[in-house]
Amino acid sequence: MPEFTVQHSYQGLPASLFEPCQPTPVAAPEWLAFNQPLAEELALPEQYRASAAGLAMFAGNSLPDWCQPLAQAYAGHQFANYVPRLGDGRALLLAEVISRSGQRYDLQLKGAGPTPFSRGGDGRSPLGPVIREYLVSEAMHALGVPTTRALAAVSSGEQVYRDEPLPGAILSRVAKSHIRIGTFQYVASQGNKGLLTEFADYVIARHYPACAQAPQPYLALLEAVIAAQAATVAHWMSLGFIHGVMNTDNMSISGDTIDYGPCAFMEAYDEKTVFSAIDRRGRYAYANQPAIALWNLTRLAETLLSLLHADQPEAIAMATAALETFSQRYQAAYLQRMSAKLALVPAREEDEQLISSLLQLMQQDKVDFSLLFYQLSLDTPELAGDLFSDKHSWQQWFSAWQRRLAGEALSATQRTLSMQQVNPYLIPRNHLVQQAISQATEHGDLSVFNQLQQAWRKPFTANPEYAALALPANEQQRVNRTFCGT
């Protein structure tokens, strides 16, 4: 087995950026889930896997010597309202683990008790949000989306009080880092250019080392984050994923999807879809996600102005030019992904109209997003027309698509294969996630949770055993609102 390598580079940064903090022990922890493949990738020692020592560590009851827990400081715009000091209110960074591939990962406990940033909160998590994040983050990984991962989940044996008493749980999260746009906002707010420079250099070395060789490293950093976020949000959009709470403190510098609170996958296609119970004005609706990503990146650019140029107007011009590339980067990534869903590879500029007209048809009939694209990837794509009421418009679109495909070299078999590699058979449908949460919370029953874990590891495989999991929710099953766990 390769050597387990642990480091603590974040603790080498100035002390104003974090607070050392110990987890609060829980009464009676029990295993909910353990991610053996991820543990292998991290070379986690056997003694901390599905064992008593592992349970004690992942519950926060007894940490090994290689853990040096801390809570990270950050600020953030929450629904466009700036909060100067947020920070890890219920999470603790235990260590940085160097994986077998050489990638550095944060190992974090989420729900491990109060921290100096808890703002009067209990620092705990109900069982439901832990199940949601475990299931959805691992499903996103299987779908190929850049994301944080779930290594372990344990129940606490204690109640967490929200609107009602709920069973508590703790998630062990793995991320390339937990550095957010909000972290840069916090650092910049200190008004110390030396601190900002040191932090930006750290982020470059950790996430974008090539930027260090650029003529203007901090501009290159901004451009790299813009490119990463454009690609990730385009990936979300191509799967109908709605993050739900794209505050600047929930957007990672690495470009990974982070903080699975009121997230959901859209079923009936409607670009105005909102699931988050706290997003009453639809700020983070499905169609708004690209624009919000740019808004967030603009906040990042503001923090870097003093590093871009000594002359502020010149710095603003440099940042503006970088931000203006977002739309082009996003559109290119979105077109590439949506064209691939229709086997239009390589994408052409005229494919934008074909994609747009299909989405308009889907909007009219509220057609299930994932089901339609999967049906189009079958040997009989014409049967997807059964999902539409306007048969004439559907047939017009289908004929135009067939004419476009006729110009490609792909055979029908190759087309089907290529489409089924990008159009999932299974997604984390909201009613299934809720079913897993309800069964675990109300009855202590993990059978649905375990079944979904297994099924969603291979979302592009049409396994007849999971056929019921591929179906949209019926009227009684539909989940229209999702909640975060704070």
Secondary structure, DSSP 8 states (H G I E B T S, - for coil): ----EEE-GGGGS-GGGEEE------SS-EEEEE-HHHHHHHT--GGGSSSHHHHHHHHTSS--TT---EEE---EEETTEEES----SSEEEEEEEE-TTS-EEEEEEES----TTSTT----EEHHHHHHHHHHHHHHHHTT--B-EEEEEEEEEEEEESSSEEEEEEEEEEES---BHHHHHHHHHTT-HHHHHHHHHHHHHHH-GGGGGSSSHHHHHHHHHHHHHHHHHHHHHHHTEE-S---GGGSBTT--B---SS-EE--B--TT---BTT-TT-TT-GGGHHHHHHHHHHHHHHHHHHHH-SSHHHHHHHHHHHHTHHHHHHHHHHHHHHHHHTT--S--TTHHHHHHHHHHHHHHHT-BHHHHHHHHTSS-GGGGGGG-S-HHHHHHHHHHHHHHHHTSS--HHHHHHHHHTTS-S----HHHHHHHHHHHHHH---HHHHHHHHHTTSTTS--GGGGGGGS---TTT----B----
